[in-house]
């Protein structure tokens, strides 16, 4: 059995991305140094996982292909079980870091998230992050690959998702 793999990286000035990859039957824990979970949206590329608070009778199952709002778990310790081989992305907003790169704190901004899976024009008026999650969509004439992103305010995107593109748009509420 392959162990669970976990990645996290600061992206731009306003957010962090995380990814977790696990095999069916693997278990995990989001503890975040006692401050609890910071991820507010998750997207599963493939697989499924059960997620909830330790010693709680309630849990939920996250399935692939959907952007899932997990704000109700913000600040809590969370356990998860991979029900299938799974690869998941997490969006953590408002990361404040010191000049030495160490995490200093978190913004109090609330964010909305949605998937863009159809062609069209999207106008952004607030602070936002557009992230390519699947395929090779074309945004403003540029072909994107997984994890390409753009942070912006007051911008218009012309989007062609092609046949398999999925973009996530996160916007400050």
C-alpha positions as CSV (number, residue, x, y, z in Angstrom):
1,X,0.0,0.0,0.0
2,X,1.3,3.4,-1.0
3,X,1.3,6.0,1.9
4,X,-0.9,9.1,1.7
5,X,1.0,11.9,0.0
6,X,0.3,15.5,1.0
7,X,1.5,18.8,-0.6
8,X,0.9,22.4,0.3
9,X,2.3,25.6,-1.4
10,X,1.7,29.3,-1.2
11,X,0.4,30.7,-4.4
12,X,0.6,34.4,-5.2
13,X,-0.3,36.8,-2.4
14,X,-3.7,35.7,-1.3
15,X,-4.0,31.9,-1.1
16,X,-2.4,28.5,-0.6
17,X,-3.1,25.3,-2.6
18,X,-2.9,21.9,-1.1
19,X,-3.2,18.4,-2.6
20,X,-3.6,15.0,-1.0
21,X,-3.3,11.7,-2.7
22,X,-4.2,8.4,-1.0
23,X,-5.0,4.8,-1.7
24,X,-8.3,3.1,-0.9
25,X,-8.4,2.4,2.9
26,X,-5.7,5.0,3.9
27,X,-6.6,7.3,6.7
28,X,-5.5,10.9,7.4
29,X,-5.8,13.8,9.8
30,X,-5.9,17.5,9.3
31,X,-4.6,19.0,12.5
32,X,-2.7,22.1,11.4
33,X,-0.7,22.6,14.5
34,X,-3.7,22.6,16.8
35,X,-5.3,25.6,15.0
36,X,-7.5,23.3,12.9
37,X,-8.2,23.1,9.3
38,X,-7.9,26.1,7.0
39,X,-9.2,24.6,3.7
40,X,-12.5,26.1,2.6
41,X,-13.1,24.4,-0.8
42,X,-12.0,21.0,-2.1
43,X,-12.1,19.4,-5.5
44,X,-11.5,15.7,-6.2
45,X,-9.8,14.9,-9.5
46,X,-10.7,11.2,-9.0
47,X,-11.9,9.0,-6.2
48,X,-13.9,9.6,-3.1
49,X,-13.2,10.1,0.6
50,X,-15.2,10.3,3.9
51,X,-14.4,13.4,5.9
52,X,-15.5,14.6,9.4
53,X,-14.5,15.6,12.9
54,X,-12.8,12.9,15.1
55,X,-15.2,11.2,17.6
56,X,-18.2,12.8,15.8
57,X,-21.1,10.7,14.5
58,X,-21.5,13.0,11.5
59,X,-19.3,12.7,8.4
60,X,-19.7,13.4,4.7
61,X,-18.5,11.7,1.5
62,X,-16.7,13.9,-1.1
63,X,-16.9,12.7,-4.7
64,X,-14.8,13.5,-7.7
65,X,-15.7,16.2,-10.2
66,X,-17.4,18.7,-7.9
67,X,-16.1,21.8,-6.0
68,X,-17.2,21.2,-2.4
69,X,-17.7,23.9,0.2
70,X,-16.1,22.7,3.4
71,X,-16.2,25.9,5.4
72,X,-18.2,24.2,8.1
73,X,-14.9,22.3,9.0
74,X,-12.8,25.6,9.2
75,X,-10.7,25.7,12.3
76,X,-11.6,22.1,13.3
77,X,-9.5,19.0,13.5
78,X,-10.6,16.7,10.6
79,X,-10.1,13.0,9.8
80,X,-10.6,11.5,6.4
81,X,-10.7,8.0,4.9
82,X,-10.0,7.3,1.3
83,X,-12.9,5.2,0.0
84,X,-11.1,4.7,-3.4
85,X,-7.7,5.8,-4.7
86,X,-8.2,9.5,-4.5
87,X,-6.5,12.8,-5.6
88,X,-7.9,16.0,-4.1
89,X,-7.1,19.7,-4.3
90,X,-7.8,22.2,-1.5
91,X,-8.2,26.0,-1.6
92,X,-7.0,27.9,1.5
93,X,-7.5,31.7,1.3
94,X,-5.9,34.7,3.0
95,X,-2.4,33.4,3.9
96,X,-0.2,36.1,5.4
97,X,3.5,35.3,5.4
98,X,6.5,37.1,6.8
99,X,9.5,38.1,4.7
100,X,11.3,34.9,5.7
101,X,8.4,32.9,4.2
102,X,7.0,31.7,7.5
103,X,3.2,31.8,8.0
104,X,2.2,34.7,10.3
105,X,-1.6,34.6,10.1
106,X,-4.8,34.4,8.1
107,X,-7.0,36.9,6.5
108,X,-10.6,37.2,7.7
109,X,-12.0,37.5,4.1
110,X,-14.7,35.1,3.2
111,X,-14.6,33.6,-0.3
112,X,-17.1,32.1,-2.7
113,X,-16.1,29.3,-5.1
114,X,-17.6,27.9,-8.3
115,X,-16.6,25.8,-11.2
116,X,-16.5,27.2,-14.7
117,X,-17.2,24.4,-17.2
118,X,-18.7,26.3,-20.1
119,X,-17.4,28.7,-22.7
120,X,-18.1,32.4,-22.2
121,X,-17.0,35.7,-20.8
122,X,-16.5,36.2,-17.0
123,X,-16.1,39.7,-15.6
124,X,-14.4,39.9,-12.2
125,X,-14.9,43.0,-10.0
126,X,-13.6,41.8,-6.7
127,X,-10.4,40.2,-5.5
128,X,-10.4,36.7,-7.1
129,X,-8.3,33.7,-8.1
130,X,-8.9,31.6,-11.3
131,X,-7.3,28.2,-11.1
132,X,-7.1,25.5,-13.9
133,X,-8.1,22.2,-12.4
134,X,-8.6,19.9,-15.4
135,X,-7.8,19.7,-19.0
136,X,-6.3,22.5,-21.2
137,X,-8.8,25.4,-21.3
138,X,-7.9,28.6,-23.1
139,X,-8.3,31.8,-21.1
140,X,-7.7,35.1,-22.9
141,X,-5.9,33.3,-25.7
142,X,-3.5,31.3,-23.4
143,X,-3.7,27.6,-23.0
144,X,-3.6,26.5,-19.3
145,X,-2.6,23.3,-17.6
146,X,-3.4,22.0,-14.2
147,X,-2.7,24.4,-11.3
148,X,-2.1,27.4,-13.6
149,X,-3.7,30.4,-11.9
150,X,-4.3,34.1,-12.0
151,X,-5.1,36.5,-9.2
152,X,-7.0,39.6,-10.2
153,X,-9.4,42.4,-9.5
154,X,-11.4,44.1,-12.2
155,X,-10.6,41.7,-15.0
156,X,-12.5,40.1,-17.9
157,X,-11.8,36.6,-18.9
158,X,-12.8,35.1,-22.3
159,X,-12.9,31.3,-21.6
160,X,-12.9,28.3,-24.0
161,X,-12.9,25.2,-21.9
162,X,-12.4,23.0,-24.9
163,X,-13.8,19.5,-24.3
164,X,-12.3,18.7,-21.0
165,X,-11.4,22.0,-19.2
166,X,-12.5,22.8,-15.6
167,X,-11.6,26.1,-14.0
168,X,-12.3,27.1,-10.4
169,X,-13.1,30.7,-9.6
170,X,-12.7,31.9,-6.0
171,X,-13.9,35.4,-5.2
172,X,-14.0,37.5,-2.0
173,X,-17.5,38.0,-0.9
